Amino acid sequence: MAALGFLGPEGTHSEEAALYLNGLRKEKWRLVPYPSIYEAIQAVADGEIERCLVPVENSIEGDINITLDTLAHKVDLEVEQELVWPVHNQLLVKDLKQEIGLILSHAQPLAQCREYIKLHYKGVEIRQVASTARAAEIAAGDHENYAAIGTRRAAQLYGLTVAAADIQDDKTNCTRFFLLRRPAAEKPVHADK
């Protein structure tokens, strides 16, 4: 079974997009989470997996520099498919009655929800972590007043509750993903993007 890498752990926006693509296929991929975008891309370049799905740009925050820099300077991969994925950020908590003292997430969702946080949680500490799923995992731990910005799937996976839904500042927020693979032996004429 072919493998598809994504920015993990389970519960990230990248995993949601990978699950969607996998659902469209007759022959399913084995989904493999990687701790960073760079590692997912490098796994394809090294032949460890056949493909990876990585974010390239967000409609609010712009380019995903690690993806573009890695593709431009470190590896020789090609884009097999492009996916524009609507991004829905949720505020996740363990206990709805507990006052929030710290909000965790990946840098992109924190920026995408900047105005919401400023309006509803002014003065609350904000901390950047490696992924939205990692934020949910930490918020689900021993810290009673931690919240995470992440996906509904992360809430399910880590036993959290959605305290507020669709908190992104722009309701048309989306991320463009590239499905990457090693170059084919023969390139089709006029197939470049």
Buried (B, 14 or more C-beta within 10 A) or exposed (E): EEBBBBBBBBBBBBBBBBBEBBEEEEEEBEBBBBEBBBBBBBBBBEEBBBBBBBBBBBBBBEEBEBBBEBBEEEBEBBBBEEBEBBBBBBBBBBEEEBEBBBBBBBEBBBBBBBEBBEEBBEEBEBEEBBBBBBBBBBBBEEBEBBBBBBBBBBBEBBEBEBBBEBBBBEEEBBBBBBBBBBEEEEEEEEEEE
